[in-house]
Amino acid sequence: MKINKYLDELKAKSAAELNEELVAAKKELFNLRFQNATNQLDNTSRIKEVRKNIARIQTVITEKARVAE
């Protein structure tokens, strides 16, 4: 259910907002990788979660682009 709500929120956003969200998620992923490399990361499952969120955002962007065509 949590994922469905997140997807509904993504689909309600505009293309510009989705791009901002994508950039923020990629920055977060970079920071998590950096923390993991320096052994400062406690919750390593967060990396997997952020990667999946990035894929979800990119999927919604692609869907909106195809509808616009």
C-alpha positions in Angstrom: 0.0 0.0 0.0 2.8 2.4 0.8 4.3 2.0 -2.7 0.9 2.6 -4.3 0.5 5.9 -2.5 4.0 6.9 -3.5 3.2 6.1 -7.2 0.0 8.1 -7.0 1.9 11.1 -5.6 4.4 10.8 -8.4 1.8 10.5 -11.1 0.1 13.7 -9.8 3.3 15.7 -10.2 4.3 17.7 -13.2 7.4 16.9 -15.3 9.5 19.6 -13.7 8.6 18.4 -10.2 9.5 14.8 -11.2 12.9 16.0 -12.5 13.5 17.8 -9.2 12.6 14.7 -7.3 14.9 12.6 -9.5 17.8 14.9 -8.9 17.2 14.8 -5.1 17.0 11.0 -5.1 20.2 10.7 -7.1 21.9 13.0 -4.6 20.6 10.9 -1.7 21.9 7.8 -3.4 25.3 9.3 -3.8 25.4 10.3 -0.1 24.3 6.9 0.9 27.0 5.2 -1.2 29.6 7.6 0.3 28.5 6.8 3.8 28.6 3.1 3.0 32.2 3.4 1.7 33.3 5.1 4.9 31.5 2.6 7.1 29.1 5.3 8.5 25.9 3.8 7.1 23.7 1.9 9.5 20.7 1.0 7.3 22.2 -0.4 4.1 18.7 -1.4 2.8 18.1 2.3 2.2 20.4 2.1 -0.8 18.2 -0.5 -2.4 15.0 1.5 -1.6 16.4 4.7 -3.1 17.5 2.9 -6.3 14.0 1.5 -6.7 12.5 4.9 -6.1 14.7 6.4 -8.8 13.5 3.7 -11.2 9.9 4.5 -10.3 10.4 8.2 -11.0 12.0 7.5 -14.3 9.2 5.2 -15.3 6.6 7.8 -14.5 8.6 10.4 -16.5 8.7 8.0 -19.5 5.0 7.3 -19.2 4.2 11.0 -19.2 6.4 11.6 -22.2 4.7 8.8 -24.2 1.2 10.2 -23.4 2.4 13.7 -24.6 3.4 12.4 -28.0 
